[in-house]
């Protein structure tokens, strides 16, 4: 190897080494806490979230089977309030009108204005109303002293999307699922979530966000059943949200 070739090779090697070290250094600066902080800033900032007193929206859910056939469609009217905390959910099943009201962890369920006493129905209503706020009010809901946050690093979703991965668990609740939250590598917006529930892994992709609140809440999402390698098996659900009031 002559001197010129050696010089060019050395310069290229040093340049690549510097890029690697720079990228490695940047990656090392990310941890669970500041990743969440960066995402909150991208979603309007913690101050903006904390000022919200109530929000109402319509939620449309389409459920599909393994061959793509529409199984069921559900329309819900949901209202969340803070100070005091409550969630109200209304929906119609066949000809019956349901109202579930969750206030400070206490649930009441009504069917055609009559209180429902069946424990299984009430328990399901509790899970649905509790879950509605959790999935909609992200990433702010991760600001929780009961949540254990672990930064996994950069991962690739669906063989094409590079994202920051954050593992979220709730060690004080033995029945709680373990979640993974995926944030855009560049702007830290929440791109997707993944959860293992009842032995099935669901990957929920955030397709679009709203522009009414300044918080960039989800507008459309799609949930896929995936295998252990993250490969899509089939579309399970599609979600649409329409905000009707916000204070």
C-alpha positions, 0 to 999 in steps of 0.5 A: 500500500503506497502512502496516498492509499494508506492516508486515504484508508486511515482518514476513512477509518478515523472518520467512521470511528468518529461517527460510531463514537458520536452515535454511541455517545448520543445513544448513551445519553438517552435513558428512560427518564429523559426519553419520556421528558423529550416525548412530553415536550414533543406532545405539547409539554408537561405544563399543557397536559397538567392544565387540562380539566376535561376532554370528551370524544367519540371512539369508533372500534372495528374488530376483524377476524383472521381473514379480514372480515369485520366481526363487530363495530363499537361506537363509544362516547367518552368523557374524562375529567380531572379534579376529581378524577372520573371517566364516563363511557356510553355505548349501545349494544343491540337495543340496550343503552349502557353507561359506565361511570368510574369515579376515584376507582369506584365503578357504576354500570347502568343498562337502560337507566337500571343499575347492573349488579352482575359482577362480571359485567361490572368488572368488564366495565371497570377494565374498559373505562380504566383502559380508555384513559390509559391508552388515550392519554399517552404519553402523559399517563407514563408519568406515574410513580407506580410505573417502572420505566426501562430504556431498551434502546433503538429497535426496528419495527416491521423491518423498517421503522427505527424507534426508541423502545421503552419498557413499561411495567407495574410491579405493584400490580401482579395483574398488569400487562407489560408494555413497550412504547416506541418513540420516533428516533428523531422527534420523539413522538409516540409512534406505537405501543406493544402489549402481551395480553392473554398470551397474544402480542398486539402491536398498535400503530399510531397512524395519525394525530389530532390538532385541536388540543396541542397535545397531538393525541391519537386520531387513528390507530391500528392494532395487529396481532404479531408473532414472537419475532414482531411479524404481522399475523393479521389486523385485529382492530382499527380505532378512530377518535373524534374530540368533541370538547376540550377544556 
